[in-house]
């Protein structure tokens, strides 16, 4: 009987190992720190999550000096005038291996929306590439994980 319990314990341990290892796999889901392209300083925080199988991102913290109720004056459509805090600015990303493609990102400062892809560099860094038309004609930002 001890032998059976030992095998059961070993089996449970081994079956749980891939799950534990999978938790350490790099992912685009989390809270990320973008940086201002001109100053290199932290620029608020974006939290990403998966909804209905697609990655979305919303503003979780504003840049230093911003008011929590600050509206989005240049946003278009239903987002015009909404508070920046909590605003969804990334949507529609589909999984592509460990990366996410086919999404869109909105720049609240200009109100412009760009096609976007996310490359998971490591568990603590993602590359967010926004572009118009062809990816070659875009910009890449490196975001660092906060949580």
C-alpha positions as CSV (number, residue, x, y, z in Angstrom):
1,X,0.0,0.0,0.0
2,X,2.9,2.4,0.8
3,X,4.2,1.6,-2.7
4,X,0.9,2.7,-4.3
5,X,0.8,5.9,-2.3
6,X,4.4,6.6,-3.3
7,X,3.6,6.1,-7.0
8,X,0.5,8.3,-6.7
9,X,2.5,11.1,-5.0
10,X,5.3,10.8,-7.7
11,X,2.6,10.8,-10.5
12,X,1.0,14.0,-9.0
13,X,4.3,15.7,-8.7
14,X,5.4,14.9,-12.2
15,X,2.0,15.8,-13.7
16,X,2.1,19.2,-11.9
17,X,5.7,20.0,-13.1
18,X,4.6,21.1,-16.7
19,X,2.0,23.4,-15.2
20,X,4.6,25.0,-12.9
21,X,7.0,25.4,-15.8
22,X,4.2,26.9,-18.0
23,X,3.6,29.6,-15.4
24,X,7.2,30.8,-16.0
25,X,6.7,31.1,-19.7
26,X,7.0,34.7,-21.1
27,X,3.6,36.2,-21.8
28,X,2.2,39.6,-22.9
29,X,-0.4,39.5,-20.1
30,X,0.4,41.7,-17.2
31,X,1.1,45.3,-16.2
32,X,3.6,47.1,-18.4
33,X,5.6,50.3,-18.1
34,X,5.8,52.2,-21.4
35,X,8.4,55.0,-21.8
36,X,8.1,58.5,-23.3
37,X,10.0,58.3,-26.6
38,X,11.3,61.9,-26.3
39,X,12.5,61.9,-22.7
40,X,12.9,58.2,-22.0
41,X,11.0,58.6,-18.7
42,X,8.2,56.3,-17.5
43,X,4.9,57.1,-19.1
44,X,2.1,55.6,-16.9
45,X,1.2,51.9,-17.0
46,X,-0.9,49.6,-19.2
47,X,-2.5,46.5,-18.0
48,X,-3.1,43.7,-20.6
49,X,-5.5,40.8,-20.4
50,X,-7.2,38.3,-22.6
51,X,-10.9,38.8,-23.3
52,X,-12.7,36.4,-25.5
53,X,-9.4,35.0,-26.7
54,X,-8.0,38.3,-27.7
55,X,-5.5,40.5,-26.0
56,X,-6.6,44.0,-24.9
57,X,-4.8,46.7,-22.9
58,X,-6.1,49.6,-20.9
59,X,-4.5,52.5,-19.0
60,X,-3.8,51.5,-15.4
61,X,-1.8,54.5,-14.3
62,X,-1.2,58.0,-15.8
63,X,2.1,59.7,-16.3
64,X,3.3,61.7,-13.3
65,X,1.6,65.0,-13.0
66,X,-1.7,63.9,-14.7
67,X,-5.1,64.1,-13.1
68,X,-6.9,60.8,-12.5
69,X,-10.0,62.2,-14.1
70,X,-8.2,63.8,-17.1
71,X,-10.4,63.3,-20.2
72,X,-9.2,62.1,-23.6
73,X,-9.8,65.3,-25.7
74,X,-8.4,63.9,-28.9
75,X,-10.0,60.5,-28.7
76,X,-12.6,59.8,-31.4
77,X,-16.0,58.3,-31.4
78,X,-17.3,56.8,-28.1
79,X,-14.0,57.4,-26.4
80,X,-14.0,61.2,-26.9
81,X,-14.0,62.9,-23.5
82,X,-13.8,59.7,-21.5
83,X,-11.3,59.6,-18.6
84,X,-7.9,58.4,-19.6
85,X,-7.7,56.2,-16.5
86,X,-9.1,52.8,-17.5
87,X,-9.4,53.7,-21.2
88,X,-8.9,50.7,-23.5
89,X,-6.2,51.7,-25.9
90,X,-5.2,48.2,-27.3
91,X,-7.6,45.6,-28.7
92,X,-8.1,42.8,-31.2
93,X,-4.7,41.0,-30.8
94,X,-4.8,37.3,-31.8
95,X,-2.2,34.8,-30.4
96,X,0.6,34.0,-32.9
97,X,2.8,31.5,-31.1
98,X,4.1,33.4,-28.1
99,X,3.4,36.8,-29.8
100,X,0.2,38.7,-30.5
101,X,-0.7,40.1,-34.0
102,X,-3.5,41.7,-35.9
103,X,-4.4,44.2,-33.1
104,X,-4.8,48.0,-32.9
105,X,-3.4,50.6,-30.6
106,X,-4.7,54.1,-30.0
107,X,-2.5,57.0,-29.1
108,X,-4.6,59.1,-26.6
109,X,-2.4,62.2,-27.2
110,X,-3.2,62.3,-30.9
111,X,-6.3,60.3,-31.1
112,X,-4.7,58.3,-33.9
113,X,-5.2,54.5,-34.2
114,X,-2.5,52.2,-35.6
115,X,-2.2,48.6,-36.5
116,X,-0.1,46.8,-33.9
117,X,1.8,43.7,-33.0
118,X,3.4,42.5,-29.8
119,X,6.6,40.5,-29.6
120,X,7.3,38.9,-26.3
121,X,11.0,39.4,-25.7
122,X,11.2,37.9,-22.3
123,X,9.0,37.5,-19.2
124,X,9.9,41.1,-18.3
125,X,9.8,42.8,-21.7
126,X,7.6,43.2,-24.7
127,X,8.1,45.0,-28.0
128,X,5.0,46.9,-29.1
129,X,5.1,47.9,-32.8
130,X,2.6,50.4,-34.1
131,X,2.4,51.0,-37.8
132,X,0.2,52.3,-40.7
133,X,-0.2,49.9,-43.5
134,X,3.0,47.9,-43.5
135,X,4.9,46.9,-40.3
136,X,8.2,48.1,-41.8
137,X,6.8,51.7,-41.7
138,X,6.2,51.7,-38.0
139,X,7.9,52.3,-34.6
140,X,8.7,49.9,-31.8
141,X,8.6,50.6,-28.1
142,X,10.1,48.4,-25.4
143,X,7.8,48.0,-22.4
144,X,9.0,46.7,-19.1
145,X,6.9,44.5,-16.8
146,X,5.7,46.1,-13.6
147,X,3.8,43.2,-12.0
